[in-house]
Amino acid sequence: MNRIDIDPGRVPGRIGIAVSAFNEPITEPMLDAAIAEAERAGVAETIVLRVPGAMELPLAVQSLAEEGCEAIVAIGAVIKGETDHYEYVAEHATRGITDVSIRTGVPVGNALLTVREYEHAVERSLRGPGNKGAEAAEAAITLARMLSALRSGTGDTDVHGSQ
């Protein structure tokens, strides 16, 4: 059996970020970190689409994919309250975001926090290591680069045979 490792292709020229305005003290630092990660990676253009809440993220992500974004980041925060609303929003928004990525073939980094305590969301949105916005942007950009190389056949490959 041969194993072929694909080296990353070109950096995406255009990425999109869909960010929820709800829980803005959490989502804004993640947005800043995602933009900084895109700049660090050399992305030429970043489109930011602000939506009211987490339930609107899947449609925003789909719209960004339809507009030609090569990688997308979905940013939001769903924090458990006293009702079951948290479970419905977290499940449906997450599923919708994943479905868009699979359906369109566009990598989507998921930075939709689903936490039980507000403090847990704060921890994941702080500047520096562990910021989920930066991590999601890095993941989406990396996968876009890998898929670009795989689809175009232009990436360097290492073939490893097993005996």
C-alpha positions as CSV (number, residue, x, y, z in Angstrom):
1,M,0.0,0.0,0.0
2,N,1.2,3.5,-0.8
3,R,0.5,6.5,1.4
4,I,0.5,9.9,-0.4
5,D,1.0,13.0,1.8
6,I,-0.2,16.2,0.1
7,D,1.8,19.3,0.9
8,P,-0.3,22.5,1.3
9,G,-1.1,24.4,-1.8
10,R,-1.6,28.2,-2.2
11,V,-3.0,30.4,0.5
12,P,-6.7,31.2,-0.1
13,G,-7.2,34.5,-1.8
14,R,-10.5,35.2,-0.1
15,I,-12.0,34.0,3.1
16,G,-15.2,34.8,4.8
17,I,-16.1,35.1,8.5
18,A,-19.7,34.9,9.7
19,V,-19.9,36.3,13.2
20,S,-22.8,36.4,15.6
21,A,-23.6,39.8,17.3
22,F,-25.2,38.0,20.2
23,N,-22.7,37.6,23.1
24,E,-20.5,40.3,21.4
25,P,-18.1,40.5,24.3
26,I,-17.2,36.9,23.5
27,T,-17.5,36.9,19.7
28,E,-15.6,40.2,19.0
29,P,-12.2,39.0,20.4
30,M,-12.6,35.7,18.5
31,L,-13.3,37.8,15.3
32,D,-10.2,39.9,15.9
33,A,-8.1,36.7,16.4
34,A,-9.6,35.1,13.2
35,I,-8.8,38.2,11.2
36,A,-5.2,38.3,12.6
37,E,-4.7,34.6,11.7
38,A,-5.9,35.3,8.2
39,E,-3.5,38.2,7.9
40,R,-0.7,36.1,9.3
41,A,-1.4,33.3,6.8
42,G,-1.2,35.8,3.9
43,V,-4.9,35.8,2.9
44,A,-5.5,38.7,0.5
45,E,-9.2,39.5,1.3
46,T,-11.4,38.8,4.4
47,I,-15.1,39.4,4.2
48,V,-16.9,39.8,7.5
49,L,-20.6,39.1,7.7
50,R,-22.3,40.0,11.0
51,V,-25.5,38.2,11.8
52,P,-27.9,38.6,14.8
53,G,-27.3,35.2,16.4
54,A,-26.1,31.6,16.1
55,M,-29.1,30.4,14.3
56,E,-28.3,32.7,11.4
57,L,-24.7,31.4,11.0
58,P,-25.5,28.5,8.7
59,L,-27.2,30.7,6.1
60,A,-24.4,33.3,6.4
61,V,-21.8,30.6,5.9
62,Q,-23.6,29.3,2.8
63,S,-23.9,32.8,1.4
64,L,-20.1,33.3,1.9
65,A,-19.4,30.0,0.1
66,E,-21.7,31.0,-2.8
67,E,-19.8,34.3,-3.1
68,G,-16.6,32.5,-3.7
69,C,-14.9,32.4,-0.3
70,E,-12.3,29.6,-0.3
71,A,-12.5,29.1,3.4
72,I,-15.0,30.3,6.0
73,V,-15.0,30.8,9.8
74,A,-18.2,30.7,11.8
75,I,-18.0,32.5,15.1
76,G,-20.7,32.6,17.8
77,A,-21.4,31.8,21.4
78,V,-24.3,29.8,22.8
79,I,-24.3,29.8,26.6
80,K,-26.7,27.6,28.6
81,G,-29.5,29.4,30.4
82,E,-32.4,28.2,32.4
83,T,-34.4,26.7,29.5
84,D,-33.8,24.1,26.8
85,H,-33.3,26.8,24.2
86,Y,-29.5,26.3,24.5
87,E,-29.7,22.7,23.3
88,Y,-31.8,23.5,20.2
89,V,-29.7,26.4,19.1
90,A,-26.4,24.6,19.7
91,E,-27.5,21.5,17.8
92,H,-29.1,23.1,14.9
93,A,-26.6,25.8,14.3
94,T,-23.7,23.3,14.5
95,R,-25.4,20.9,12.2
96,G,-26.2,23.7,9.7
97,I,-22.6,24.9,9.6
98,T,-21.3,21.4,9.1
99,D,-23.9,20.6,6.4
100,V,-22.9,23.7,4.4
101,S,-19.2,22.7,4.4
102,I,-20.0,19.2,3.3
103,R,-22.5,20.3,0.6
104,T,-20.3,23.1,-0.8
105,G,-16.9,21.5,-0.4
106,V,-15.7,24.8,1.3
107,P,-13.8,24.3,4.5
108,V,-15.6,25.9,7.5
109,G,-13.7,26.5,10.7
110,N,-16.3,26.1,13.5
111,A,-15.8,28.7,16.3
112,L,-19.3,28.4,17.6
113,L,-18.8,28.0,21.3
114,T,-21.4,25.9,23.1
115,V,-20.7,26.2,26.8
116,R,-22.6,25.8,30.1
117,E,-20.9,28.7,31.9
118,Y,-20.2,32.3,30.7
119,E,-16.6,32.1,32.1
120,H,-15.9,29.1,29.8
121,A,-16.7,31.2,26.8
122,V,-14.5,34.0,28.1
123,E,-11.6,31.6,28.5
124,R,-11.9,30.5,24.9
125,S,-12.1,34.0,23.5
126,L,-9.1,35.6,25.3
127,R,-6.1,36.8,23.3
128,G,-3.4,34.4,22.7
129,P,-3.2,30.6,22.7
130,G,-6.6,28.9,23.0
131,N,-8.6,31.6,21.2
132,K,-11.1,29.5,19.3
133,G,-11.5,32.2,16.5
134,A,-7.8,31.9,15.7
135,E,-7.9,28.1,15.9
136,A,-10.9,27.9,13.6
137,A,-9.4,30.3,11.0
138,E,-6.1,28.3,11.0
139,A,-8.0,25.1,10.5
140,A,-10.1,26.4,7.7
141,I,-7.2,28.0,5.9
142,T,-5.0,24.9,6.3
143,L,-7.8,22.6,4.9
144,A,-8.4,25.0,2.0
145,R,-4.7,24.9,1.1
146,M,-4.7,21.1,1.3
147,L,-7.8,20.8,-0.8
148,S,-6.5,23.2,-3.4
149,A,-3.3,21.1,-3.8
150,L,-5.3,17.9,-3.9
151,R,-7.9,19.1,-6.4
152,S,-5.4,20.7,-8.7
153,G,-2.7,18.0,-8.5
154,T,-0.1,20.7,-8.1
155,G,0.9,20.1,-4.5
156,D,4.1,18.3,-3.8
157,T,3.5,14.8,-2.8
158,D,5.5,12.3,-0.7
159,V,4.8,8.7,-1.5
160,H,5.4,6.2,1.3
161,G,5.2,2.5,0.4
162,S,4.7,-0.2,2.9
163,Q,6.1,-3.7,2.5
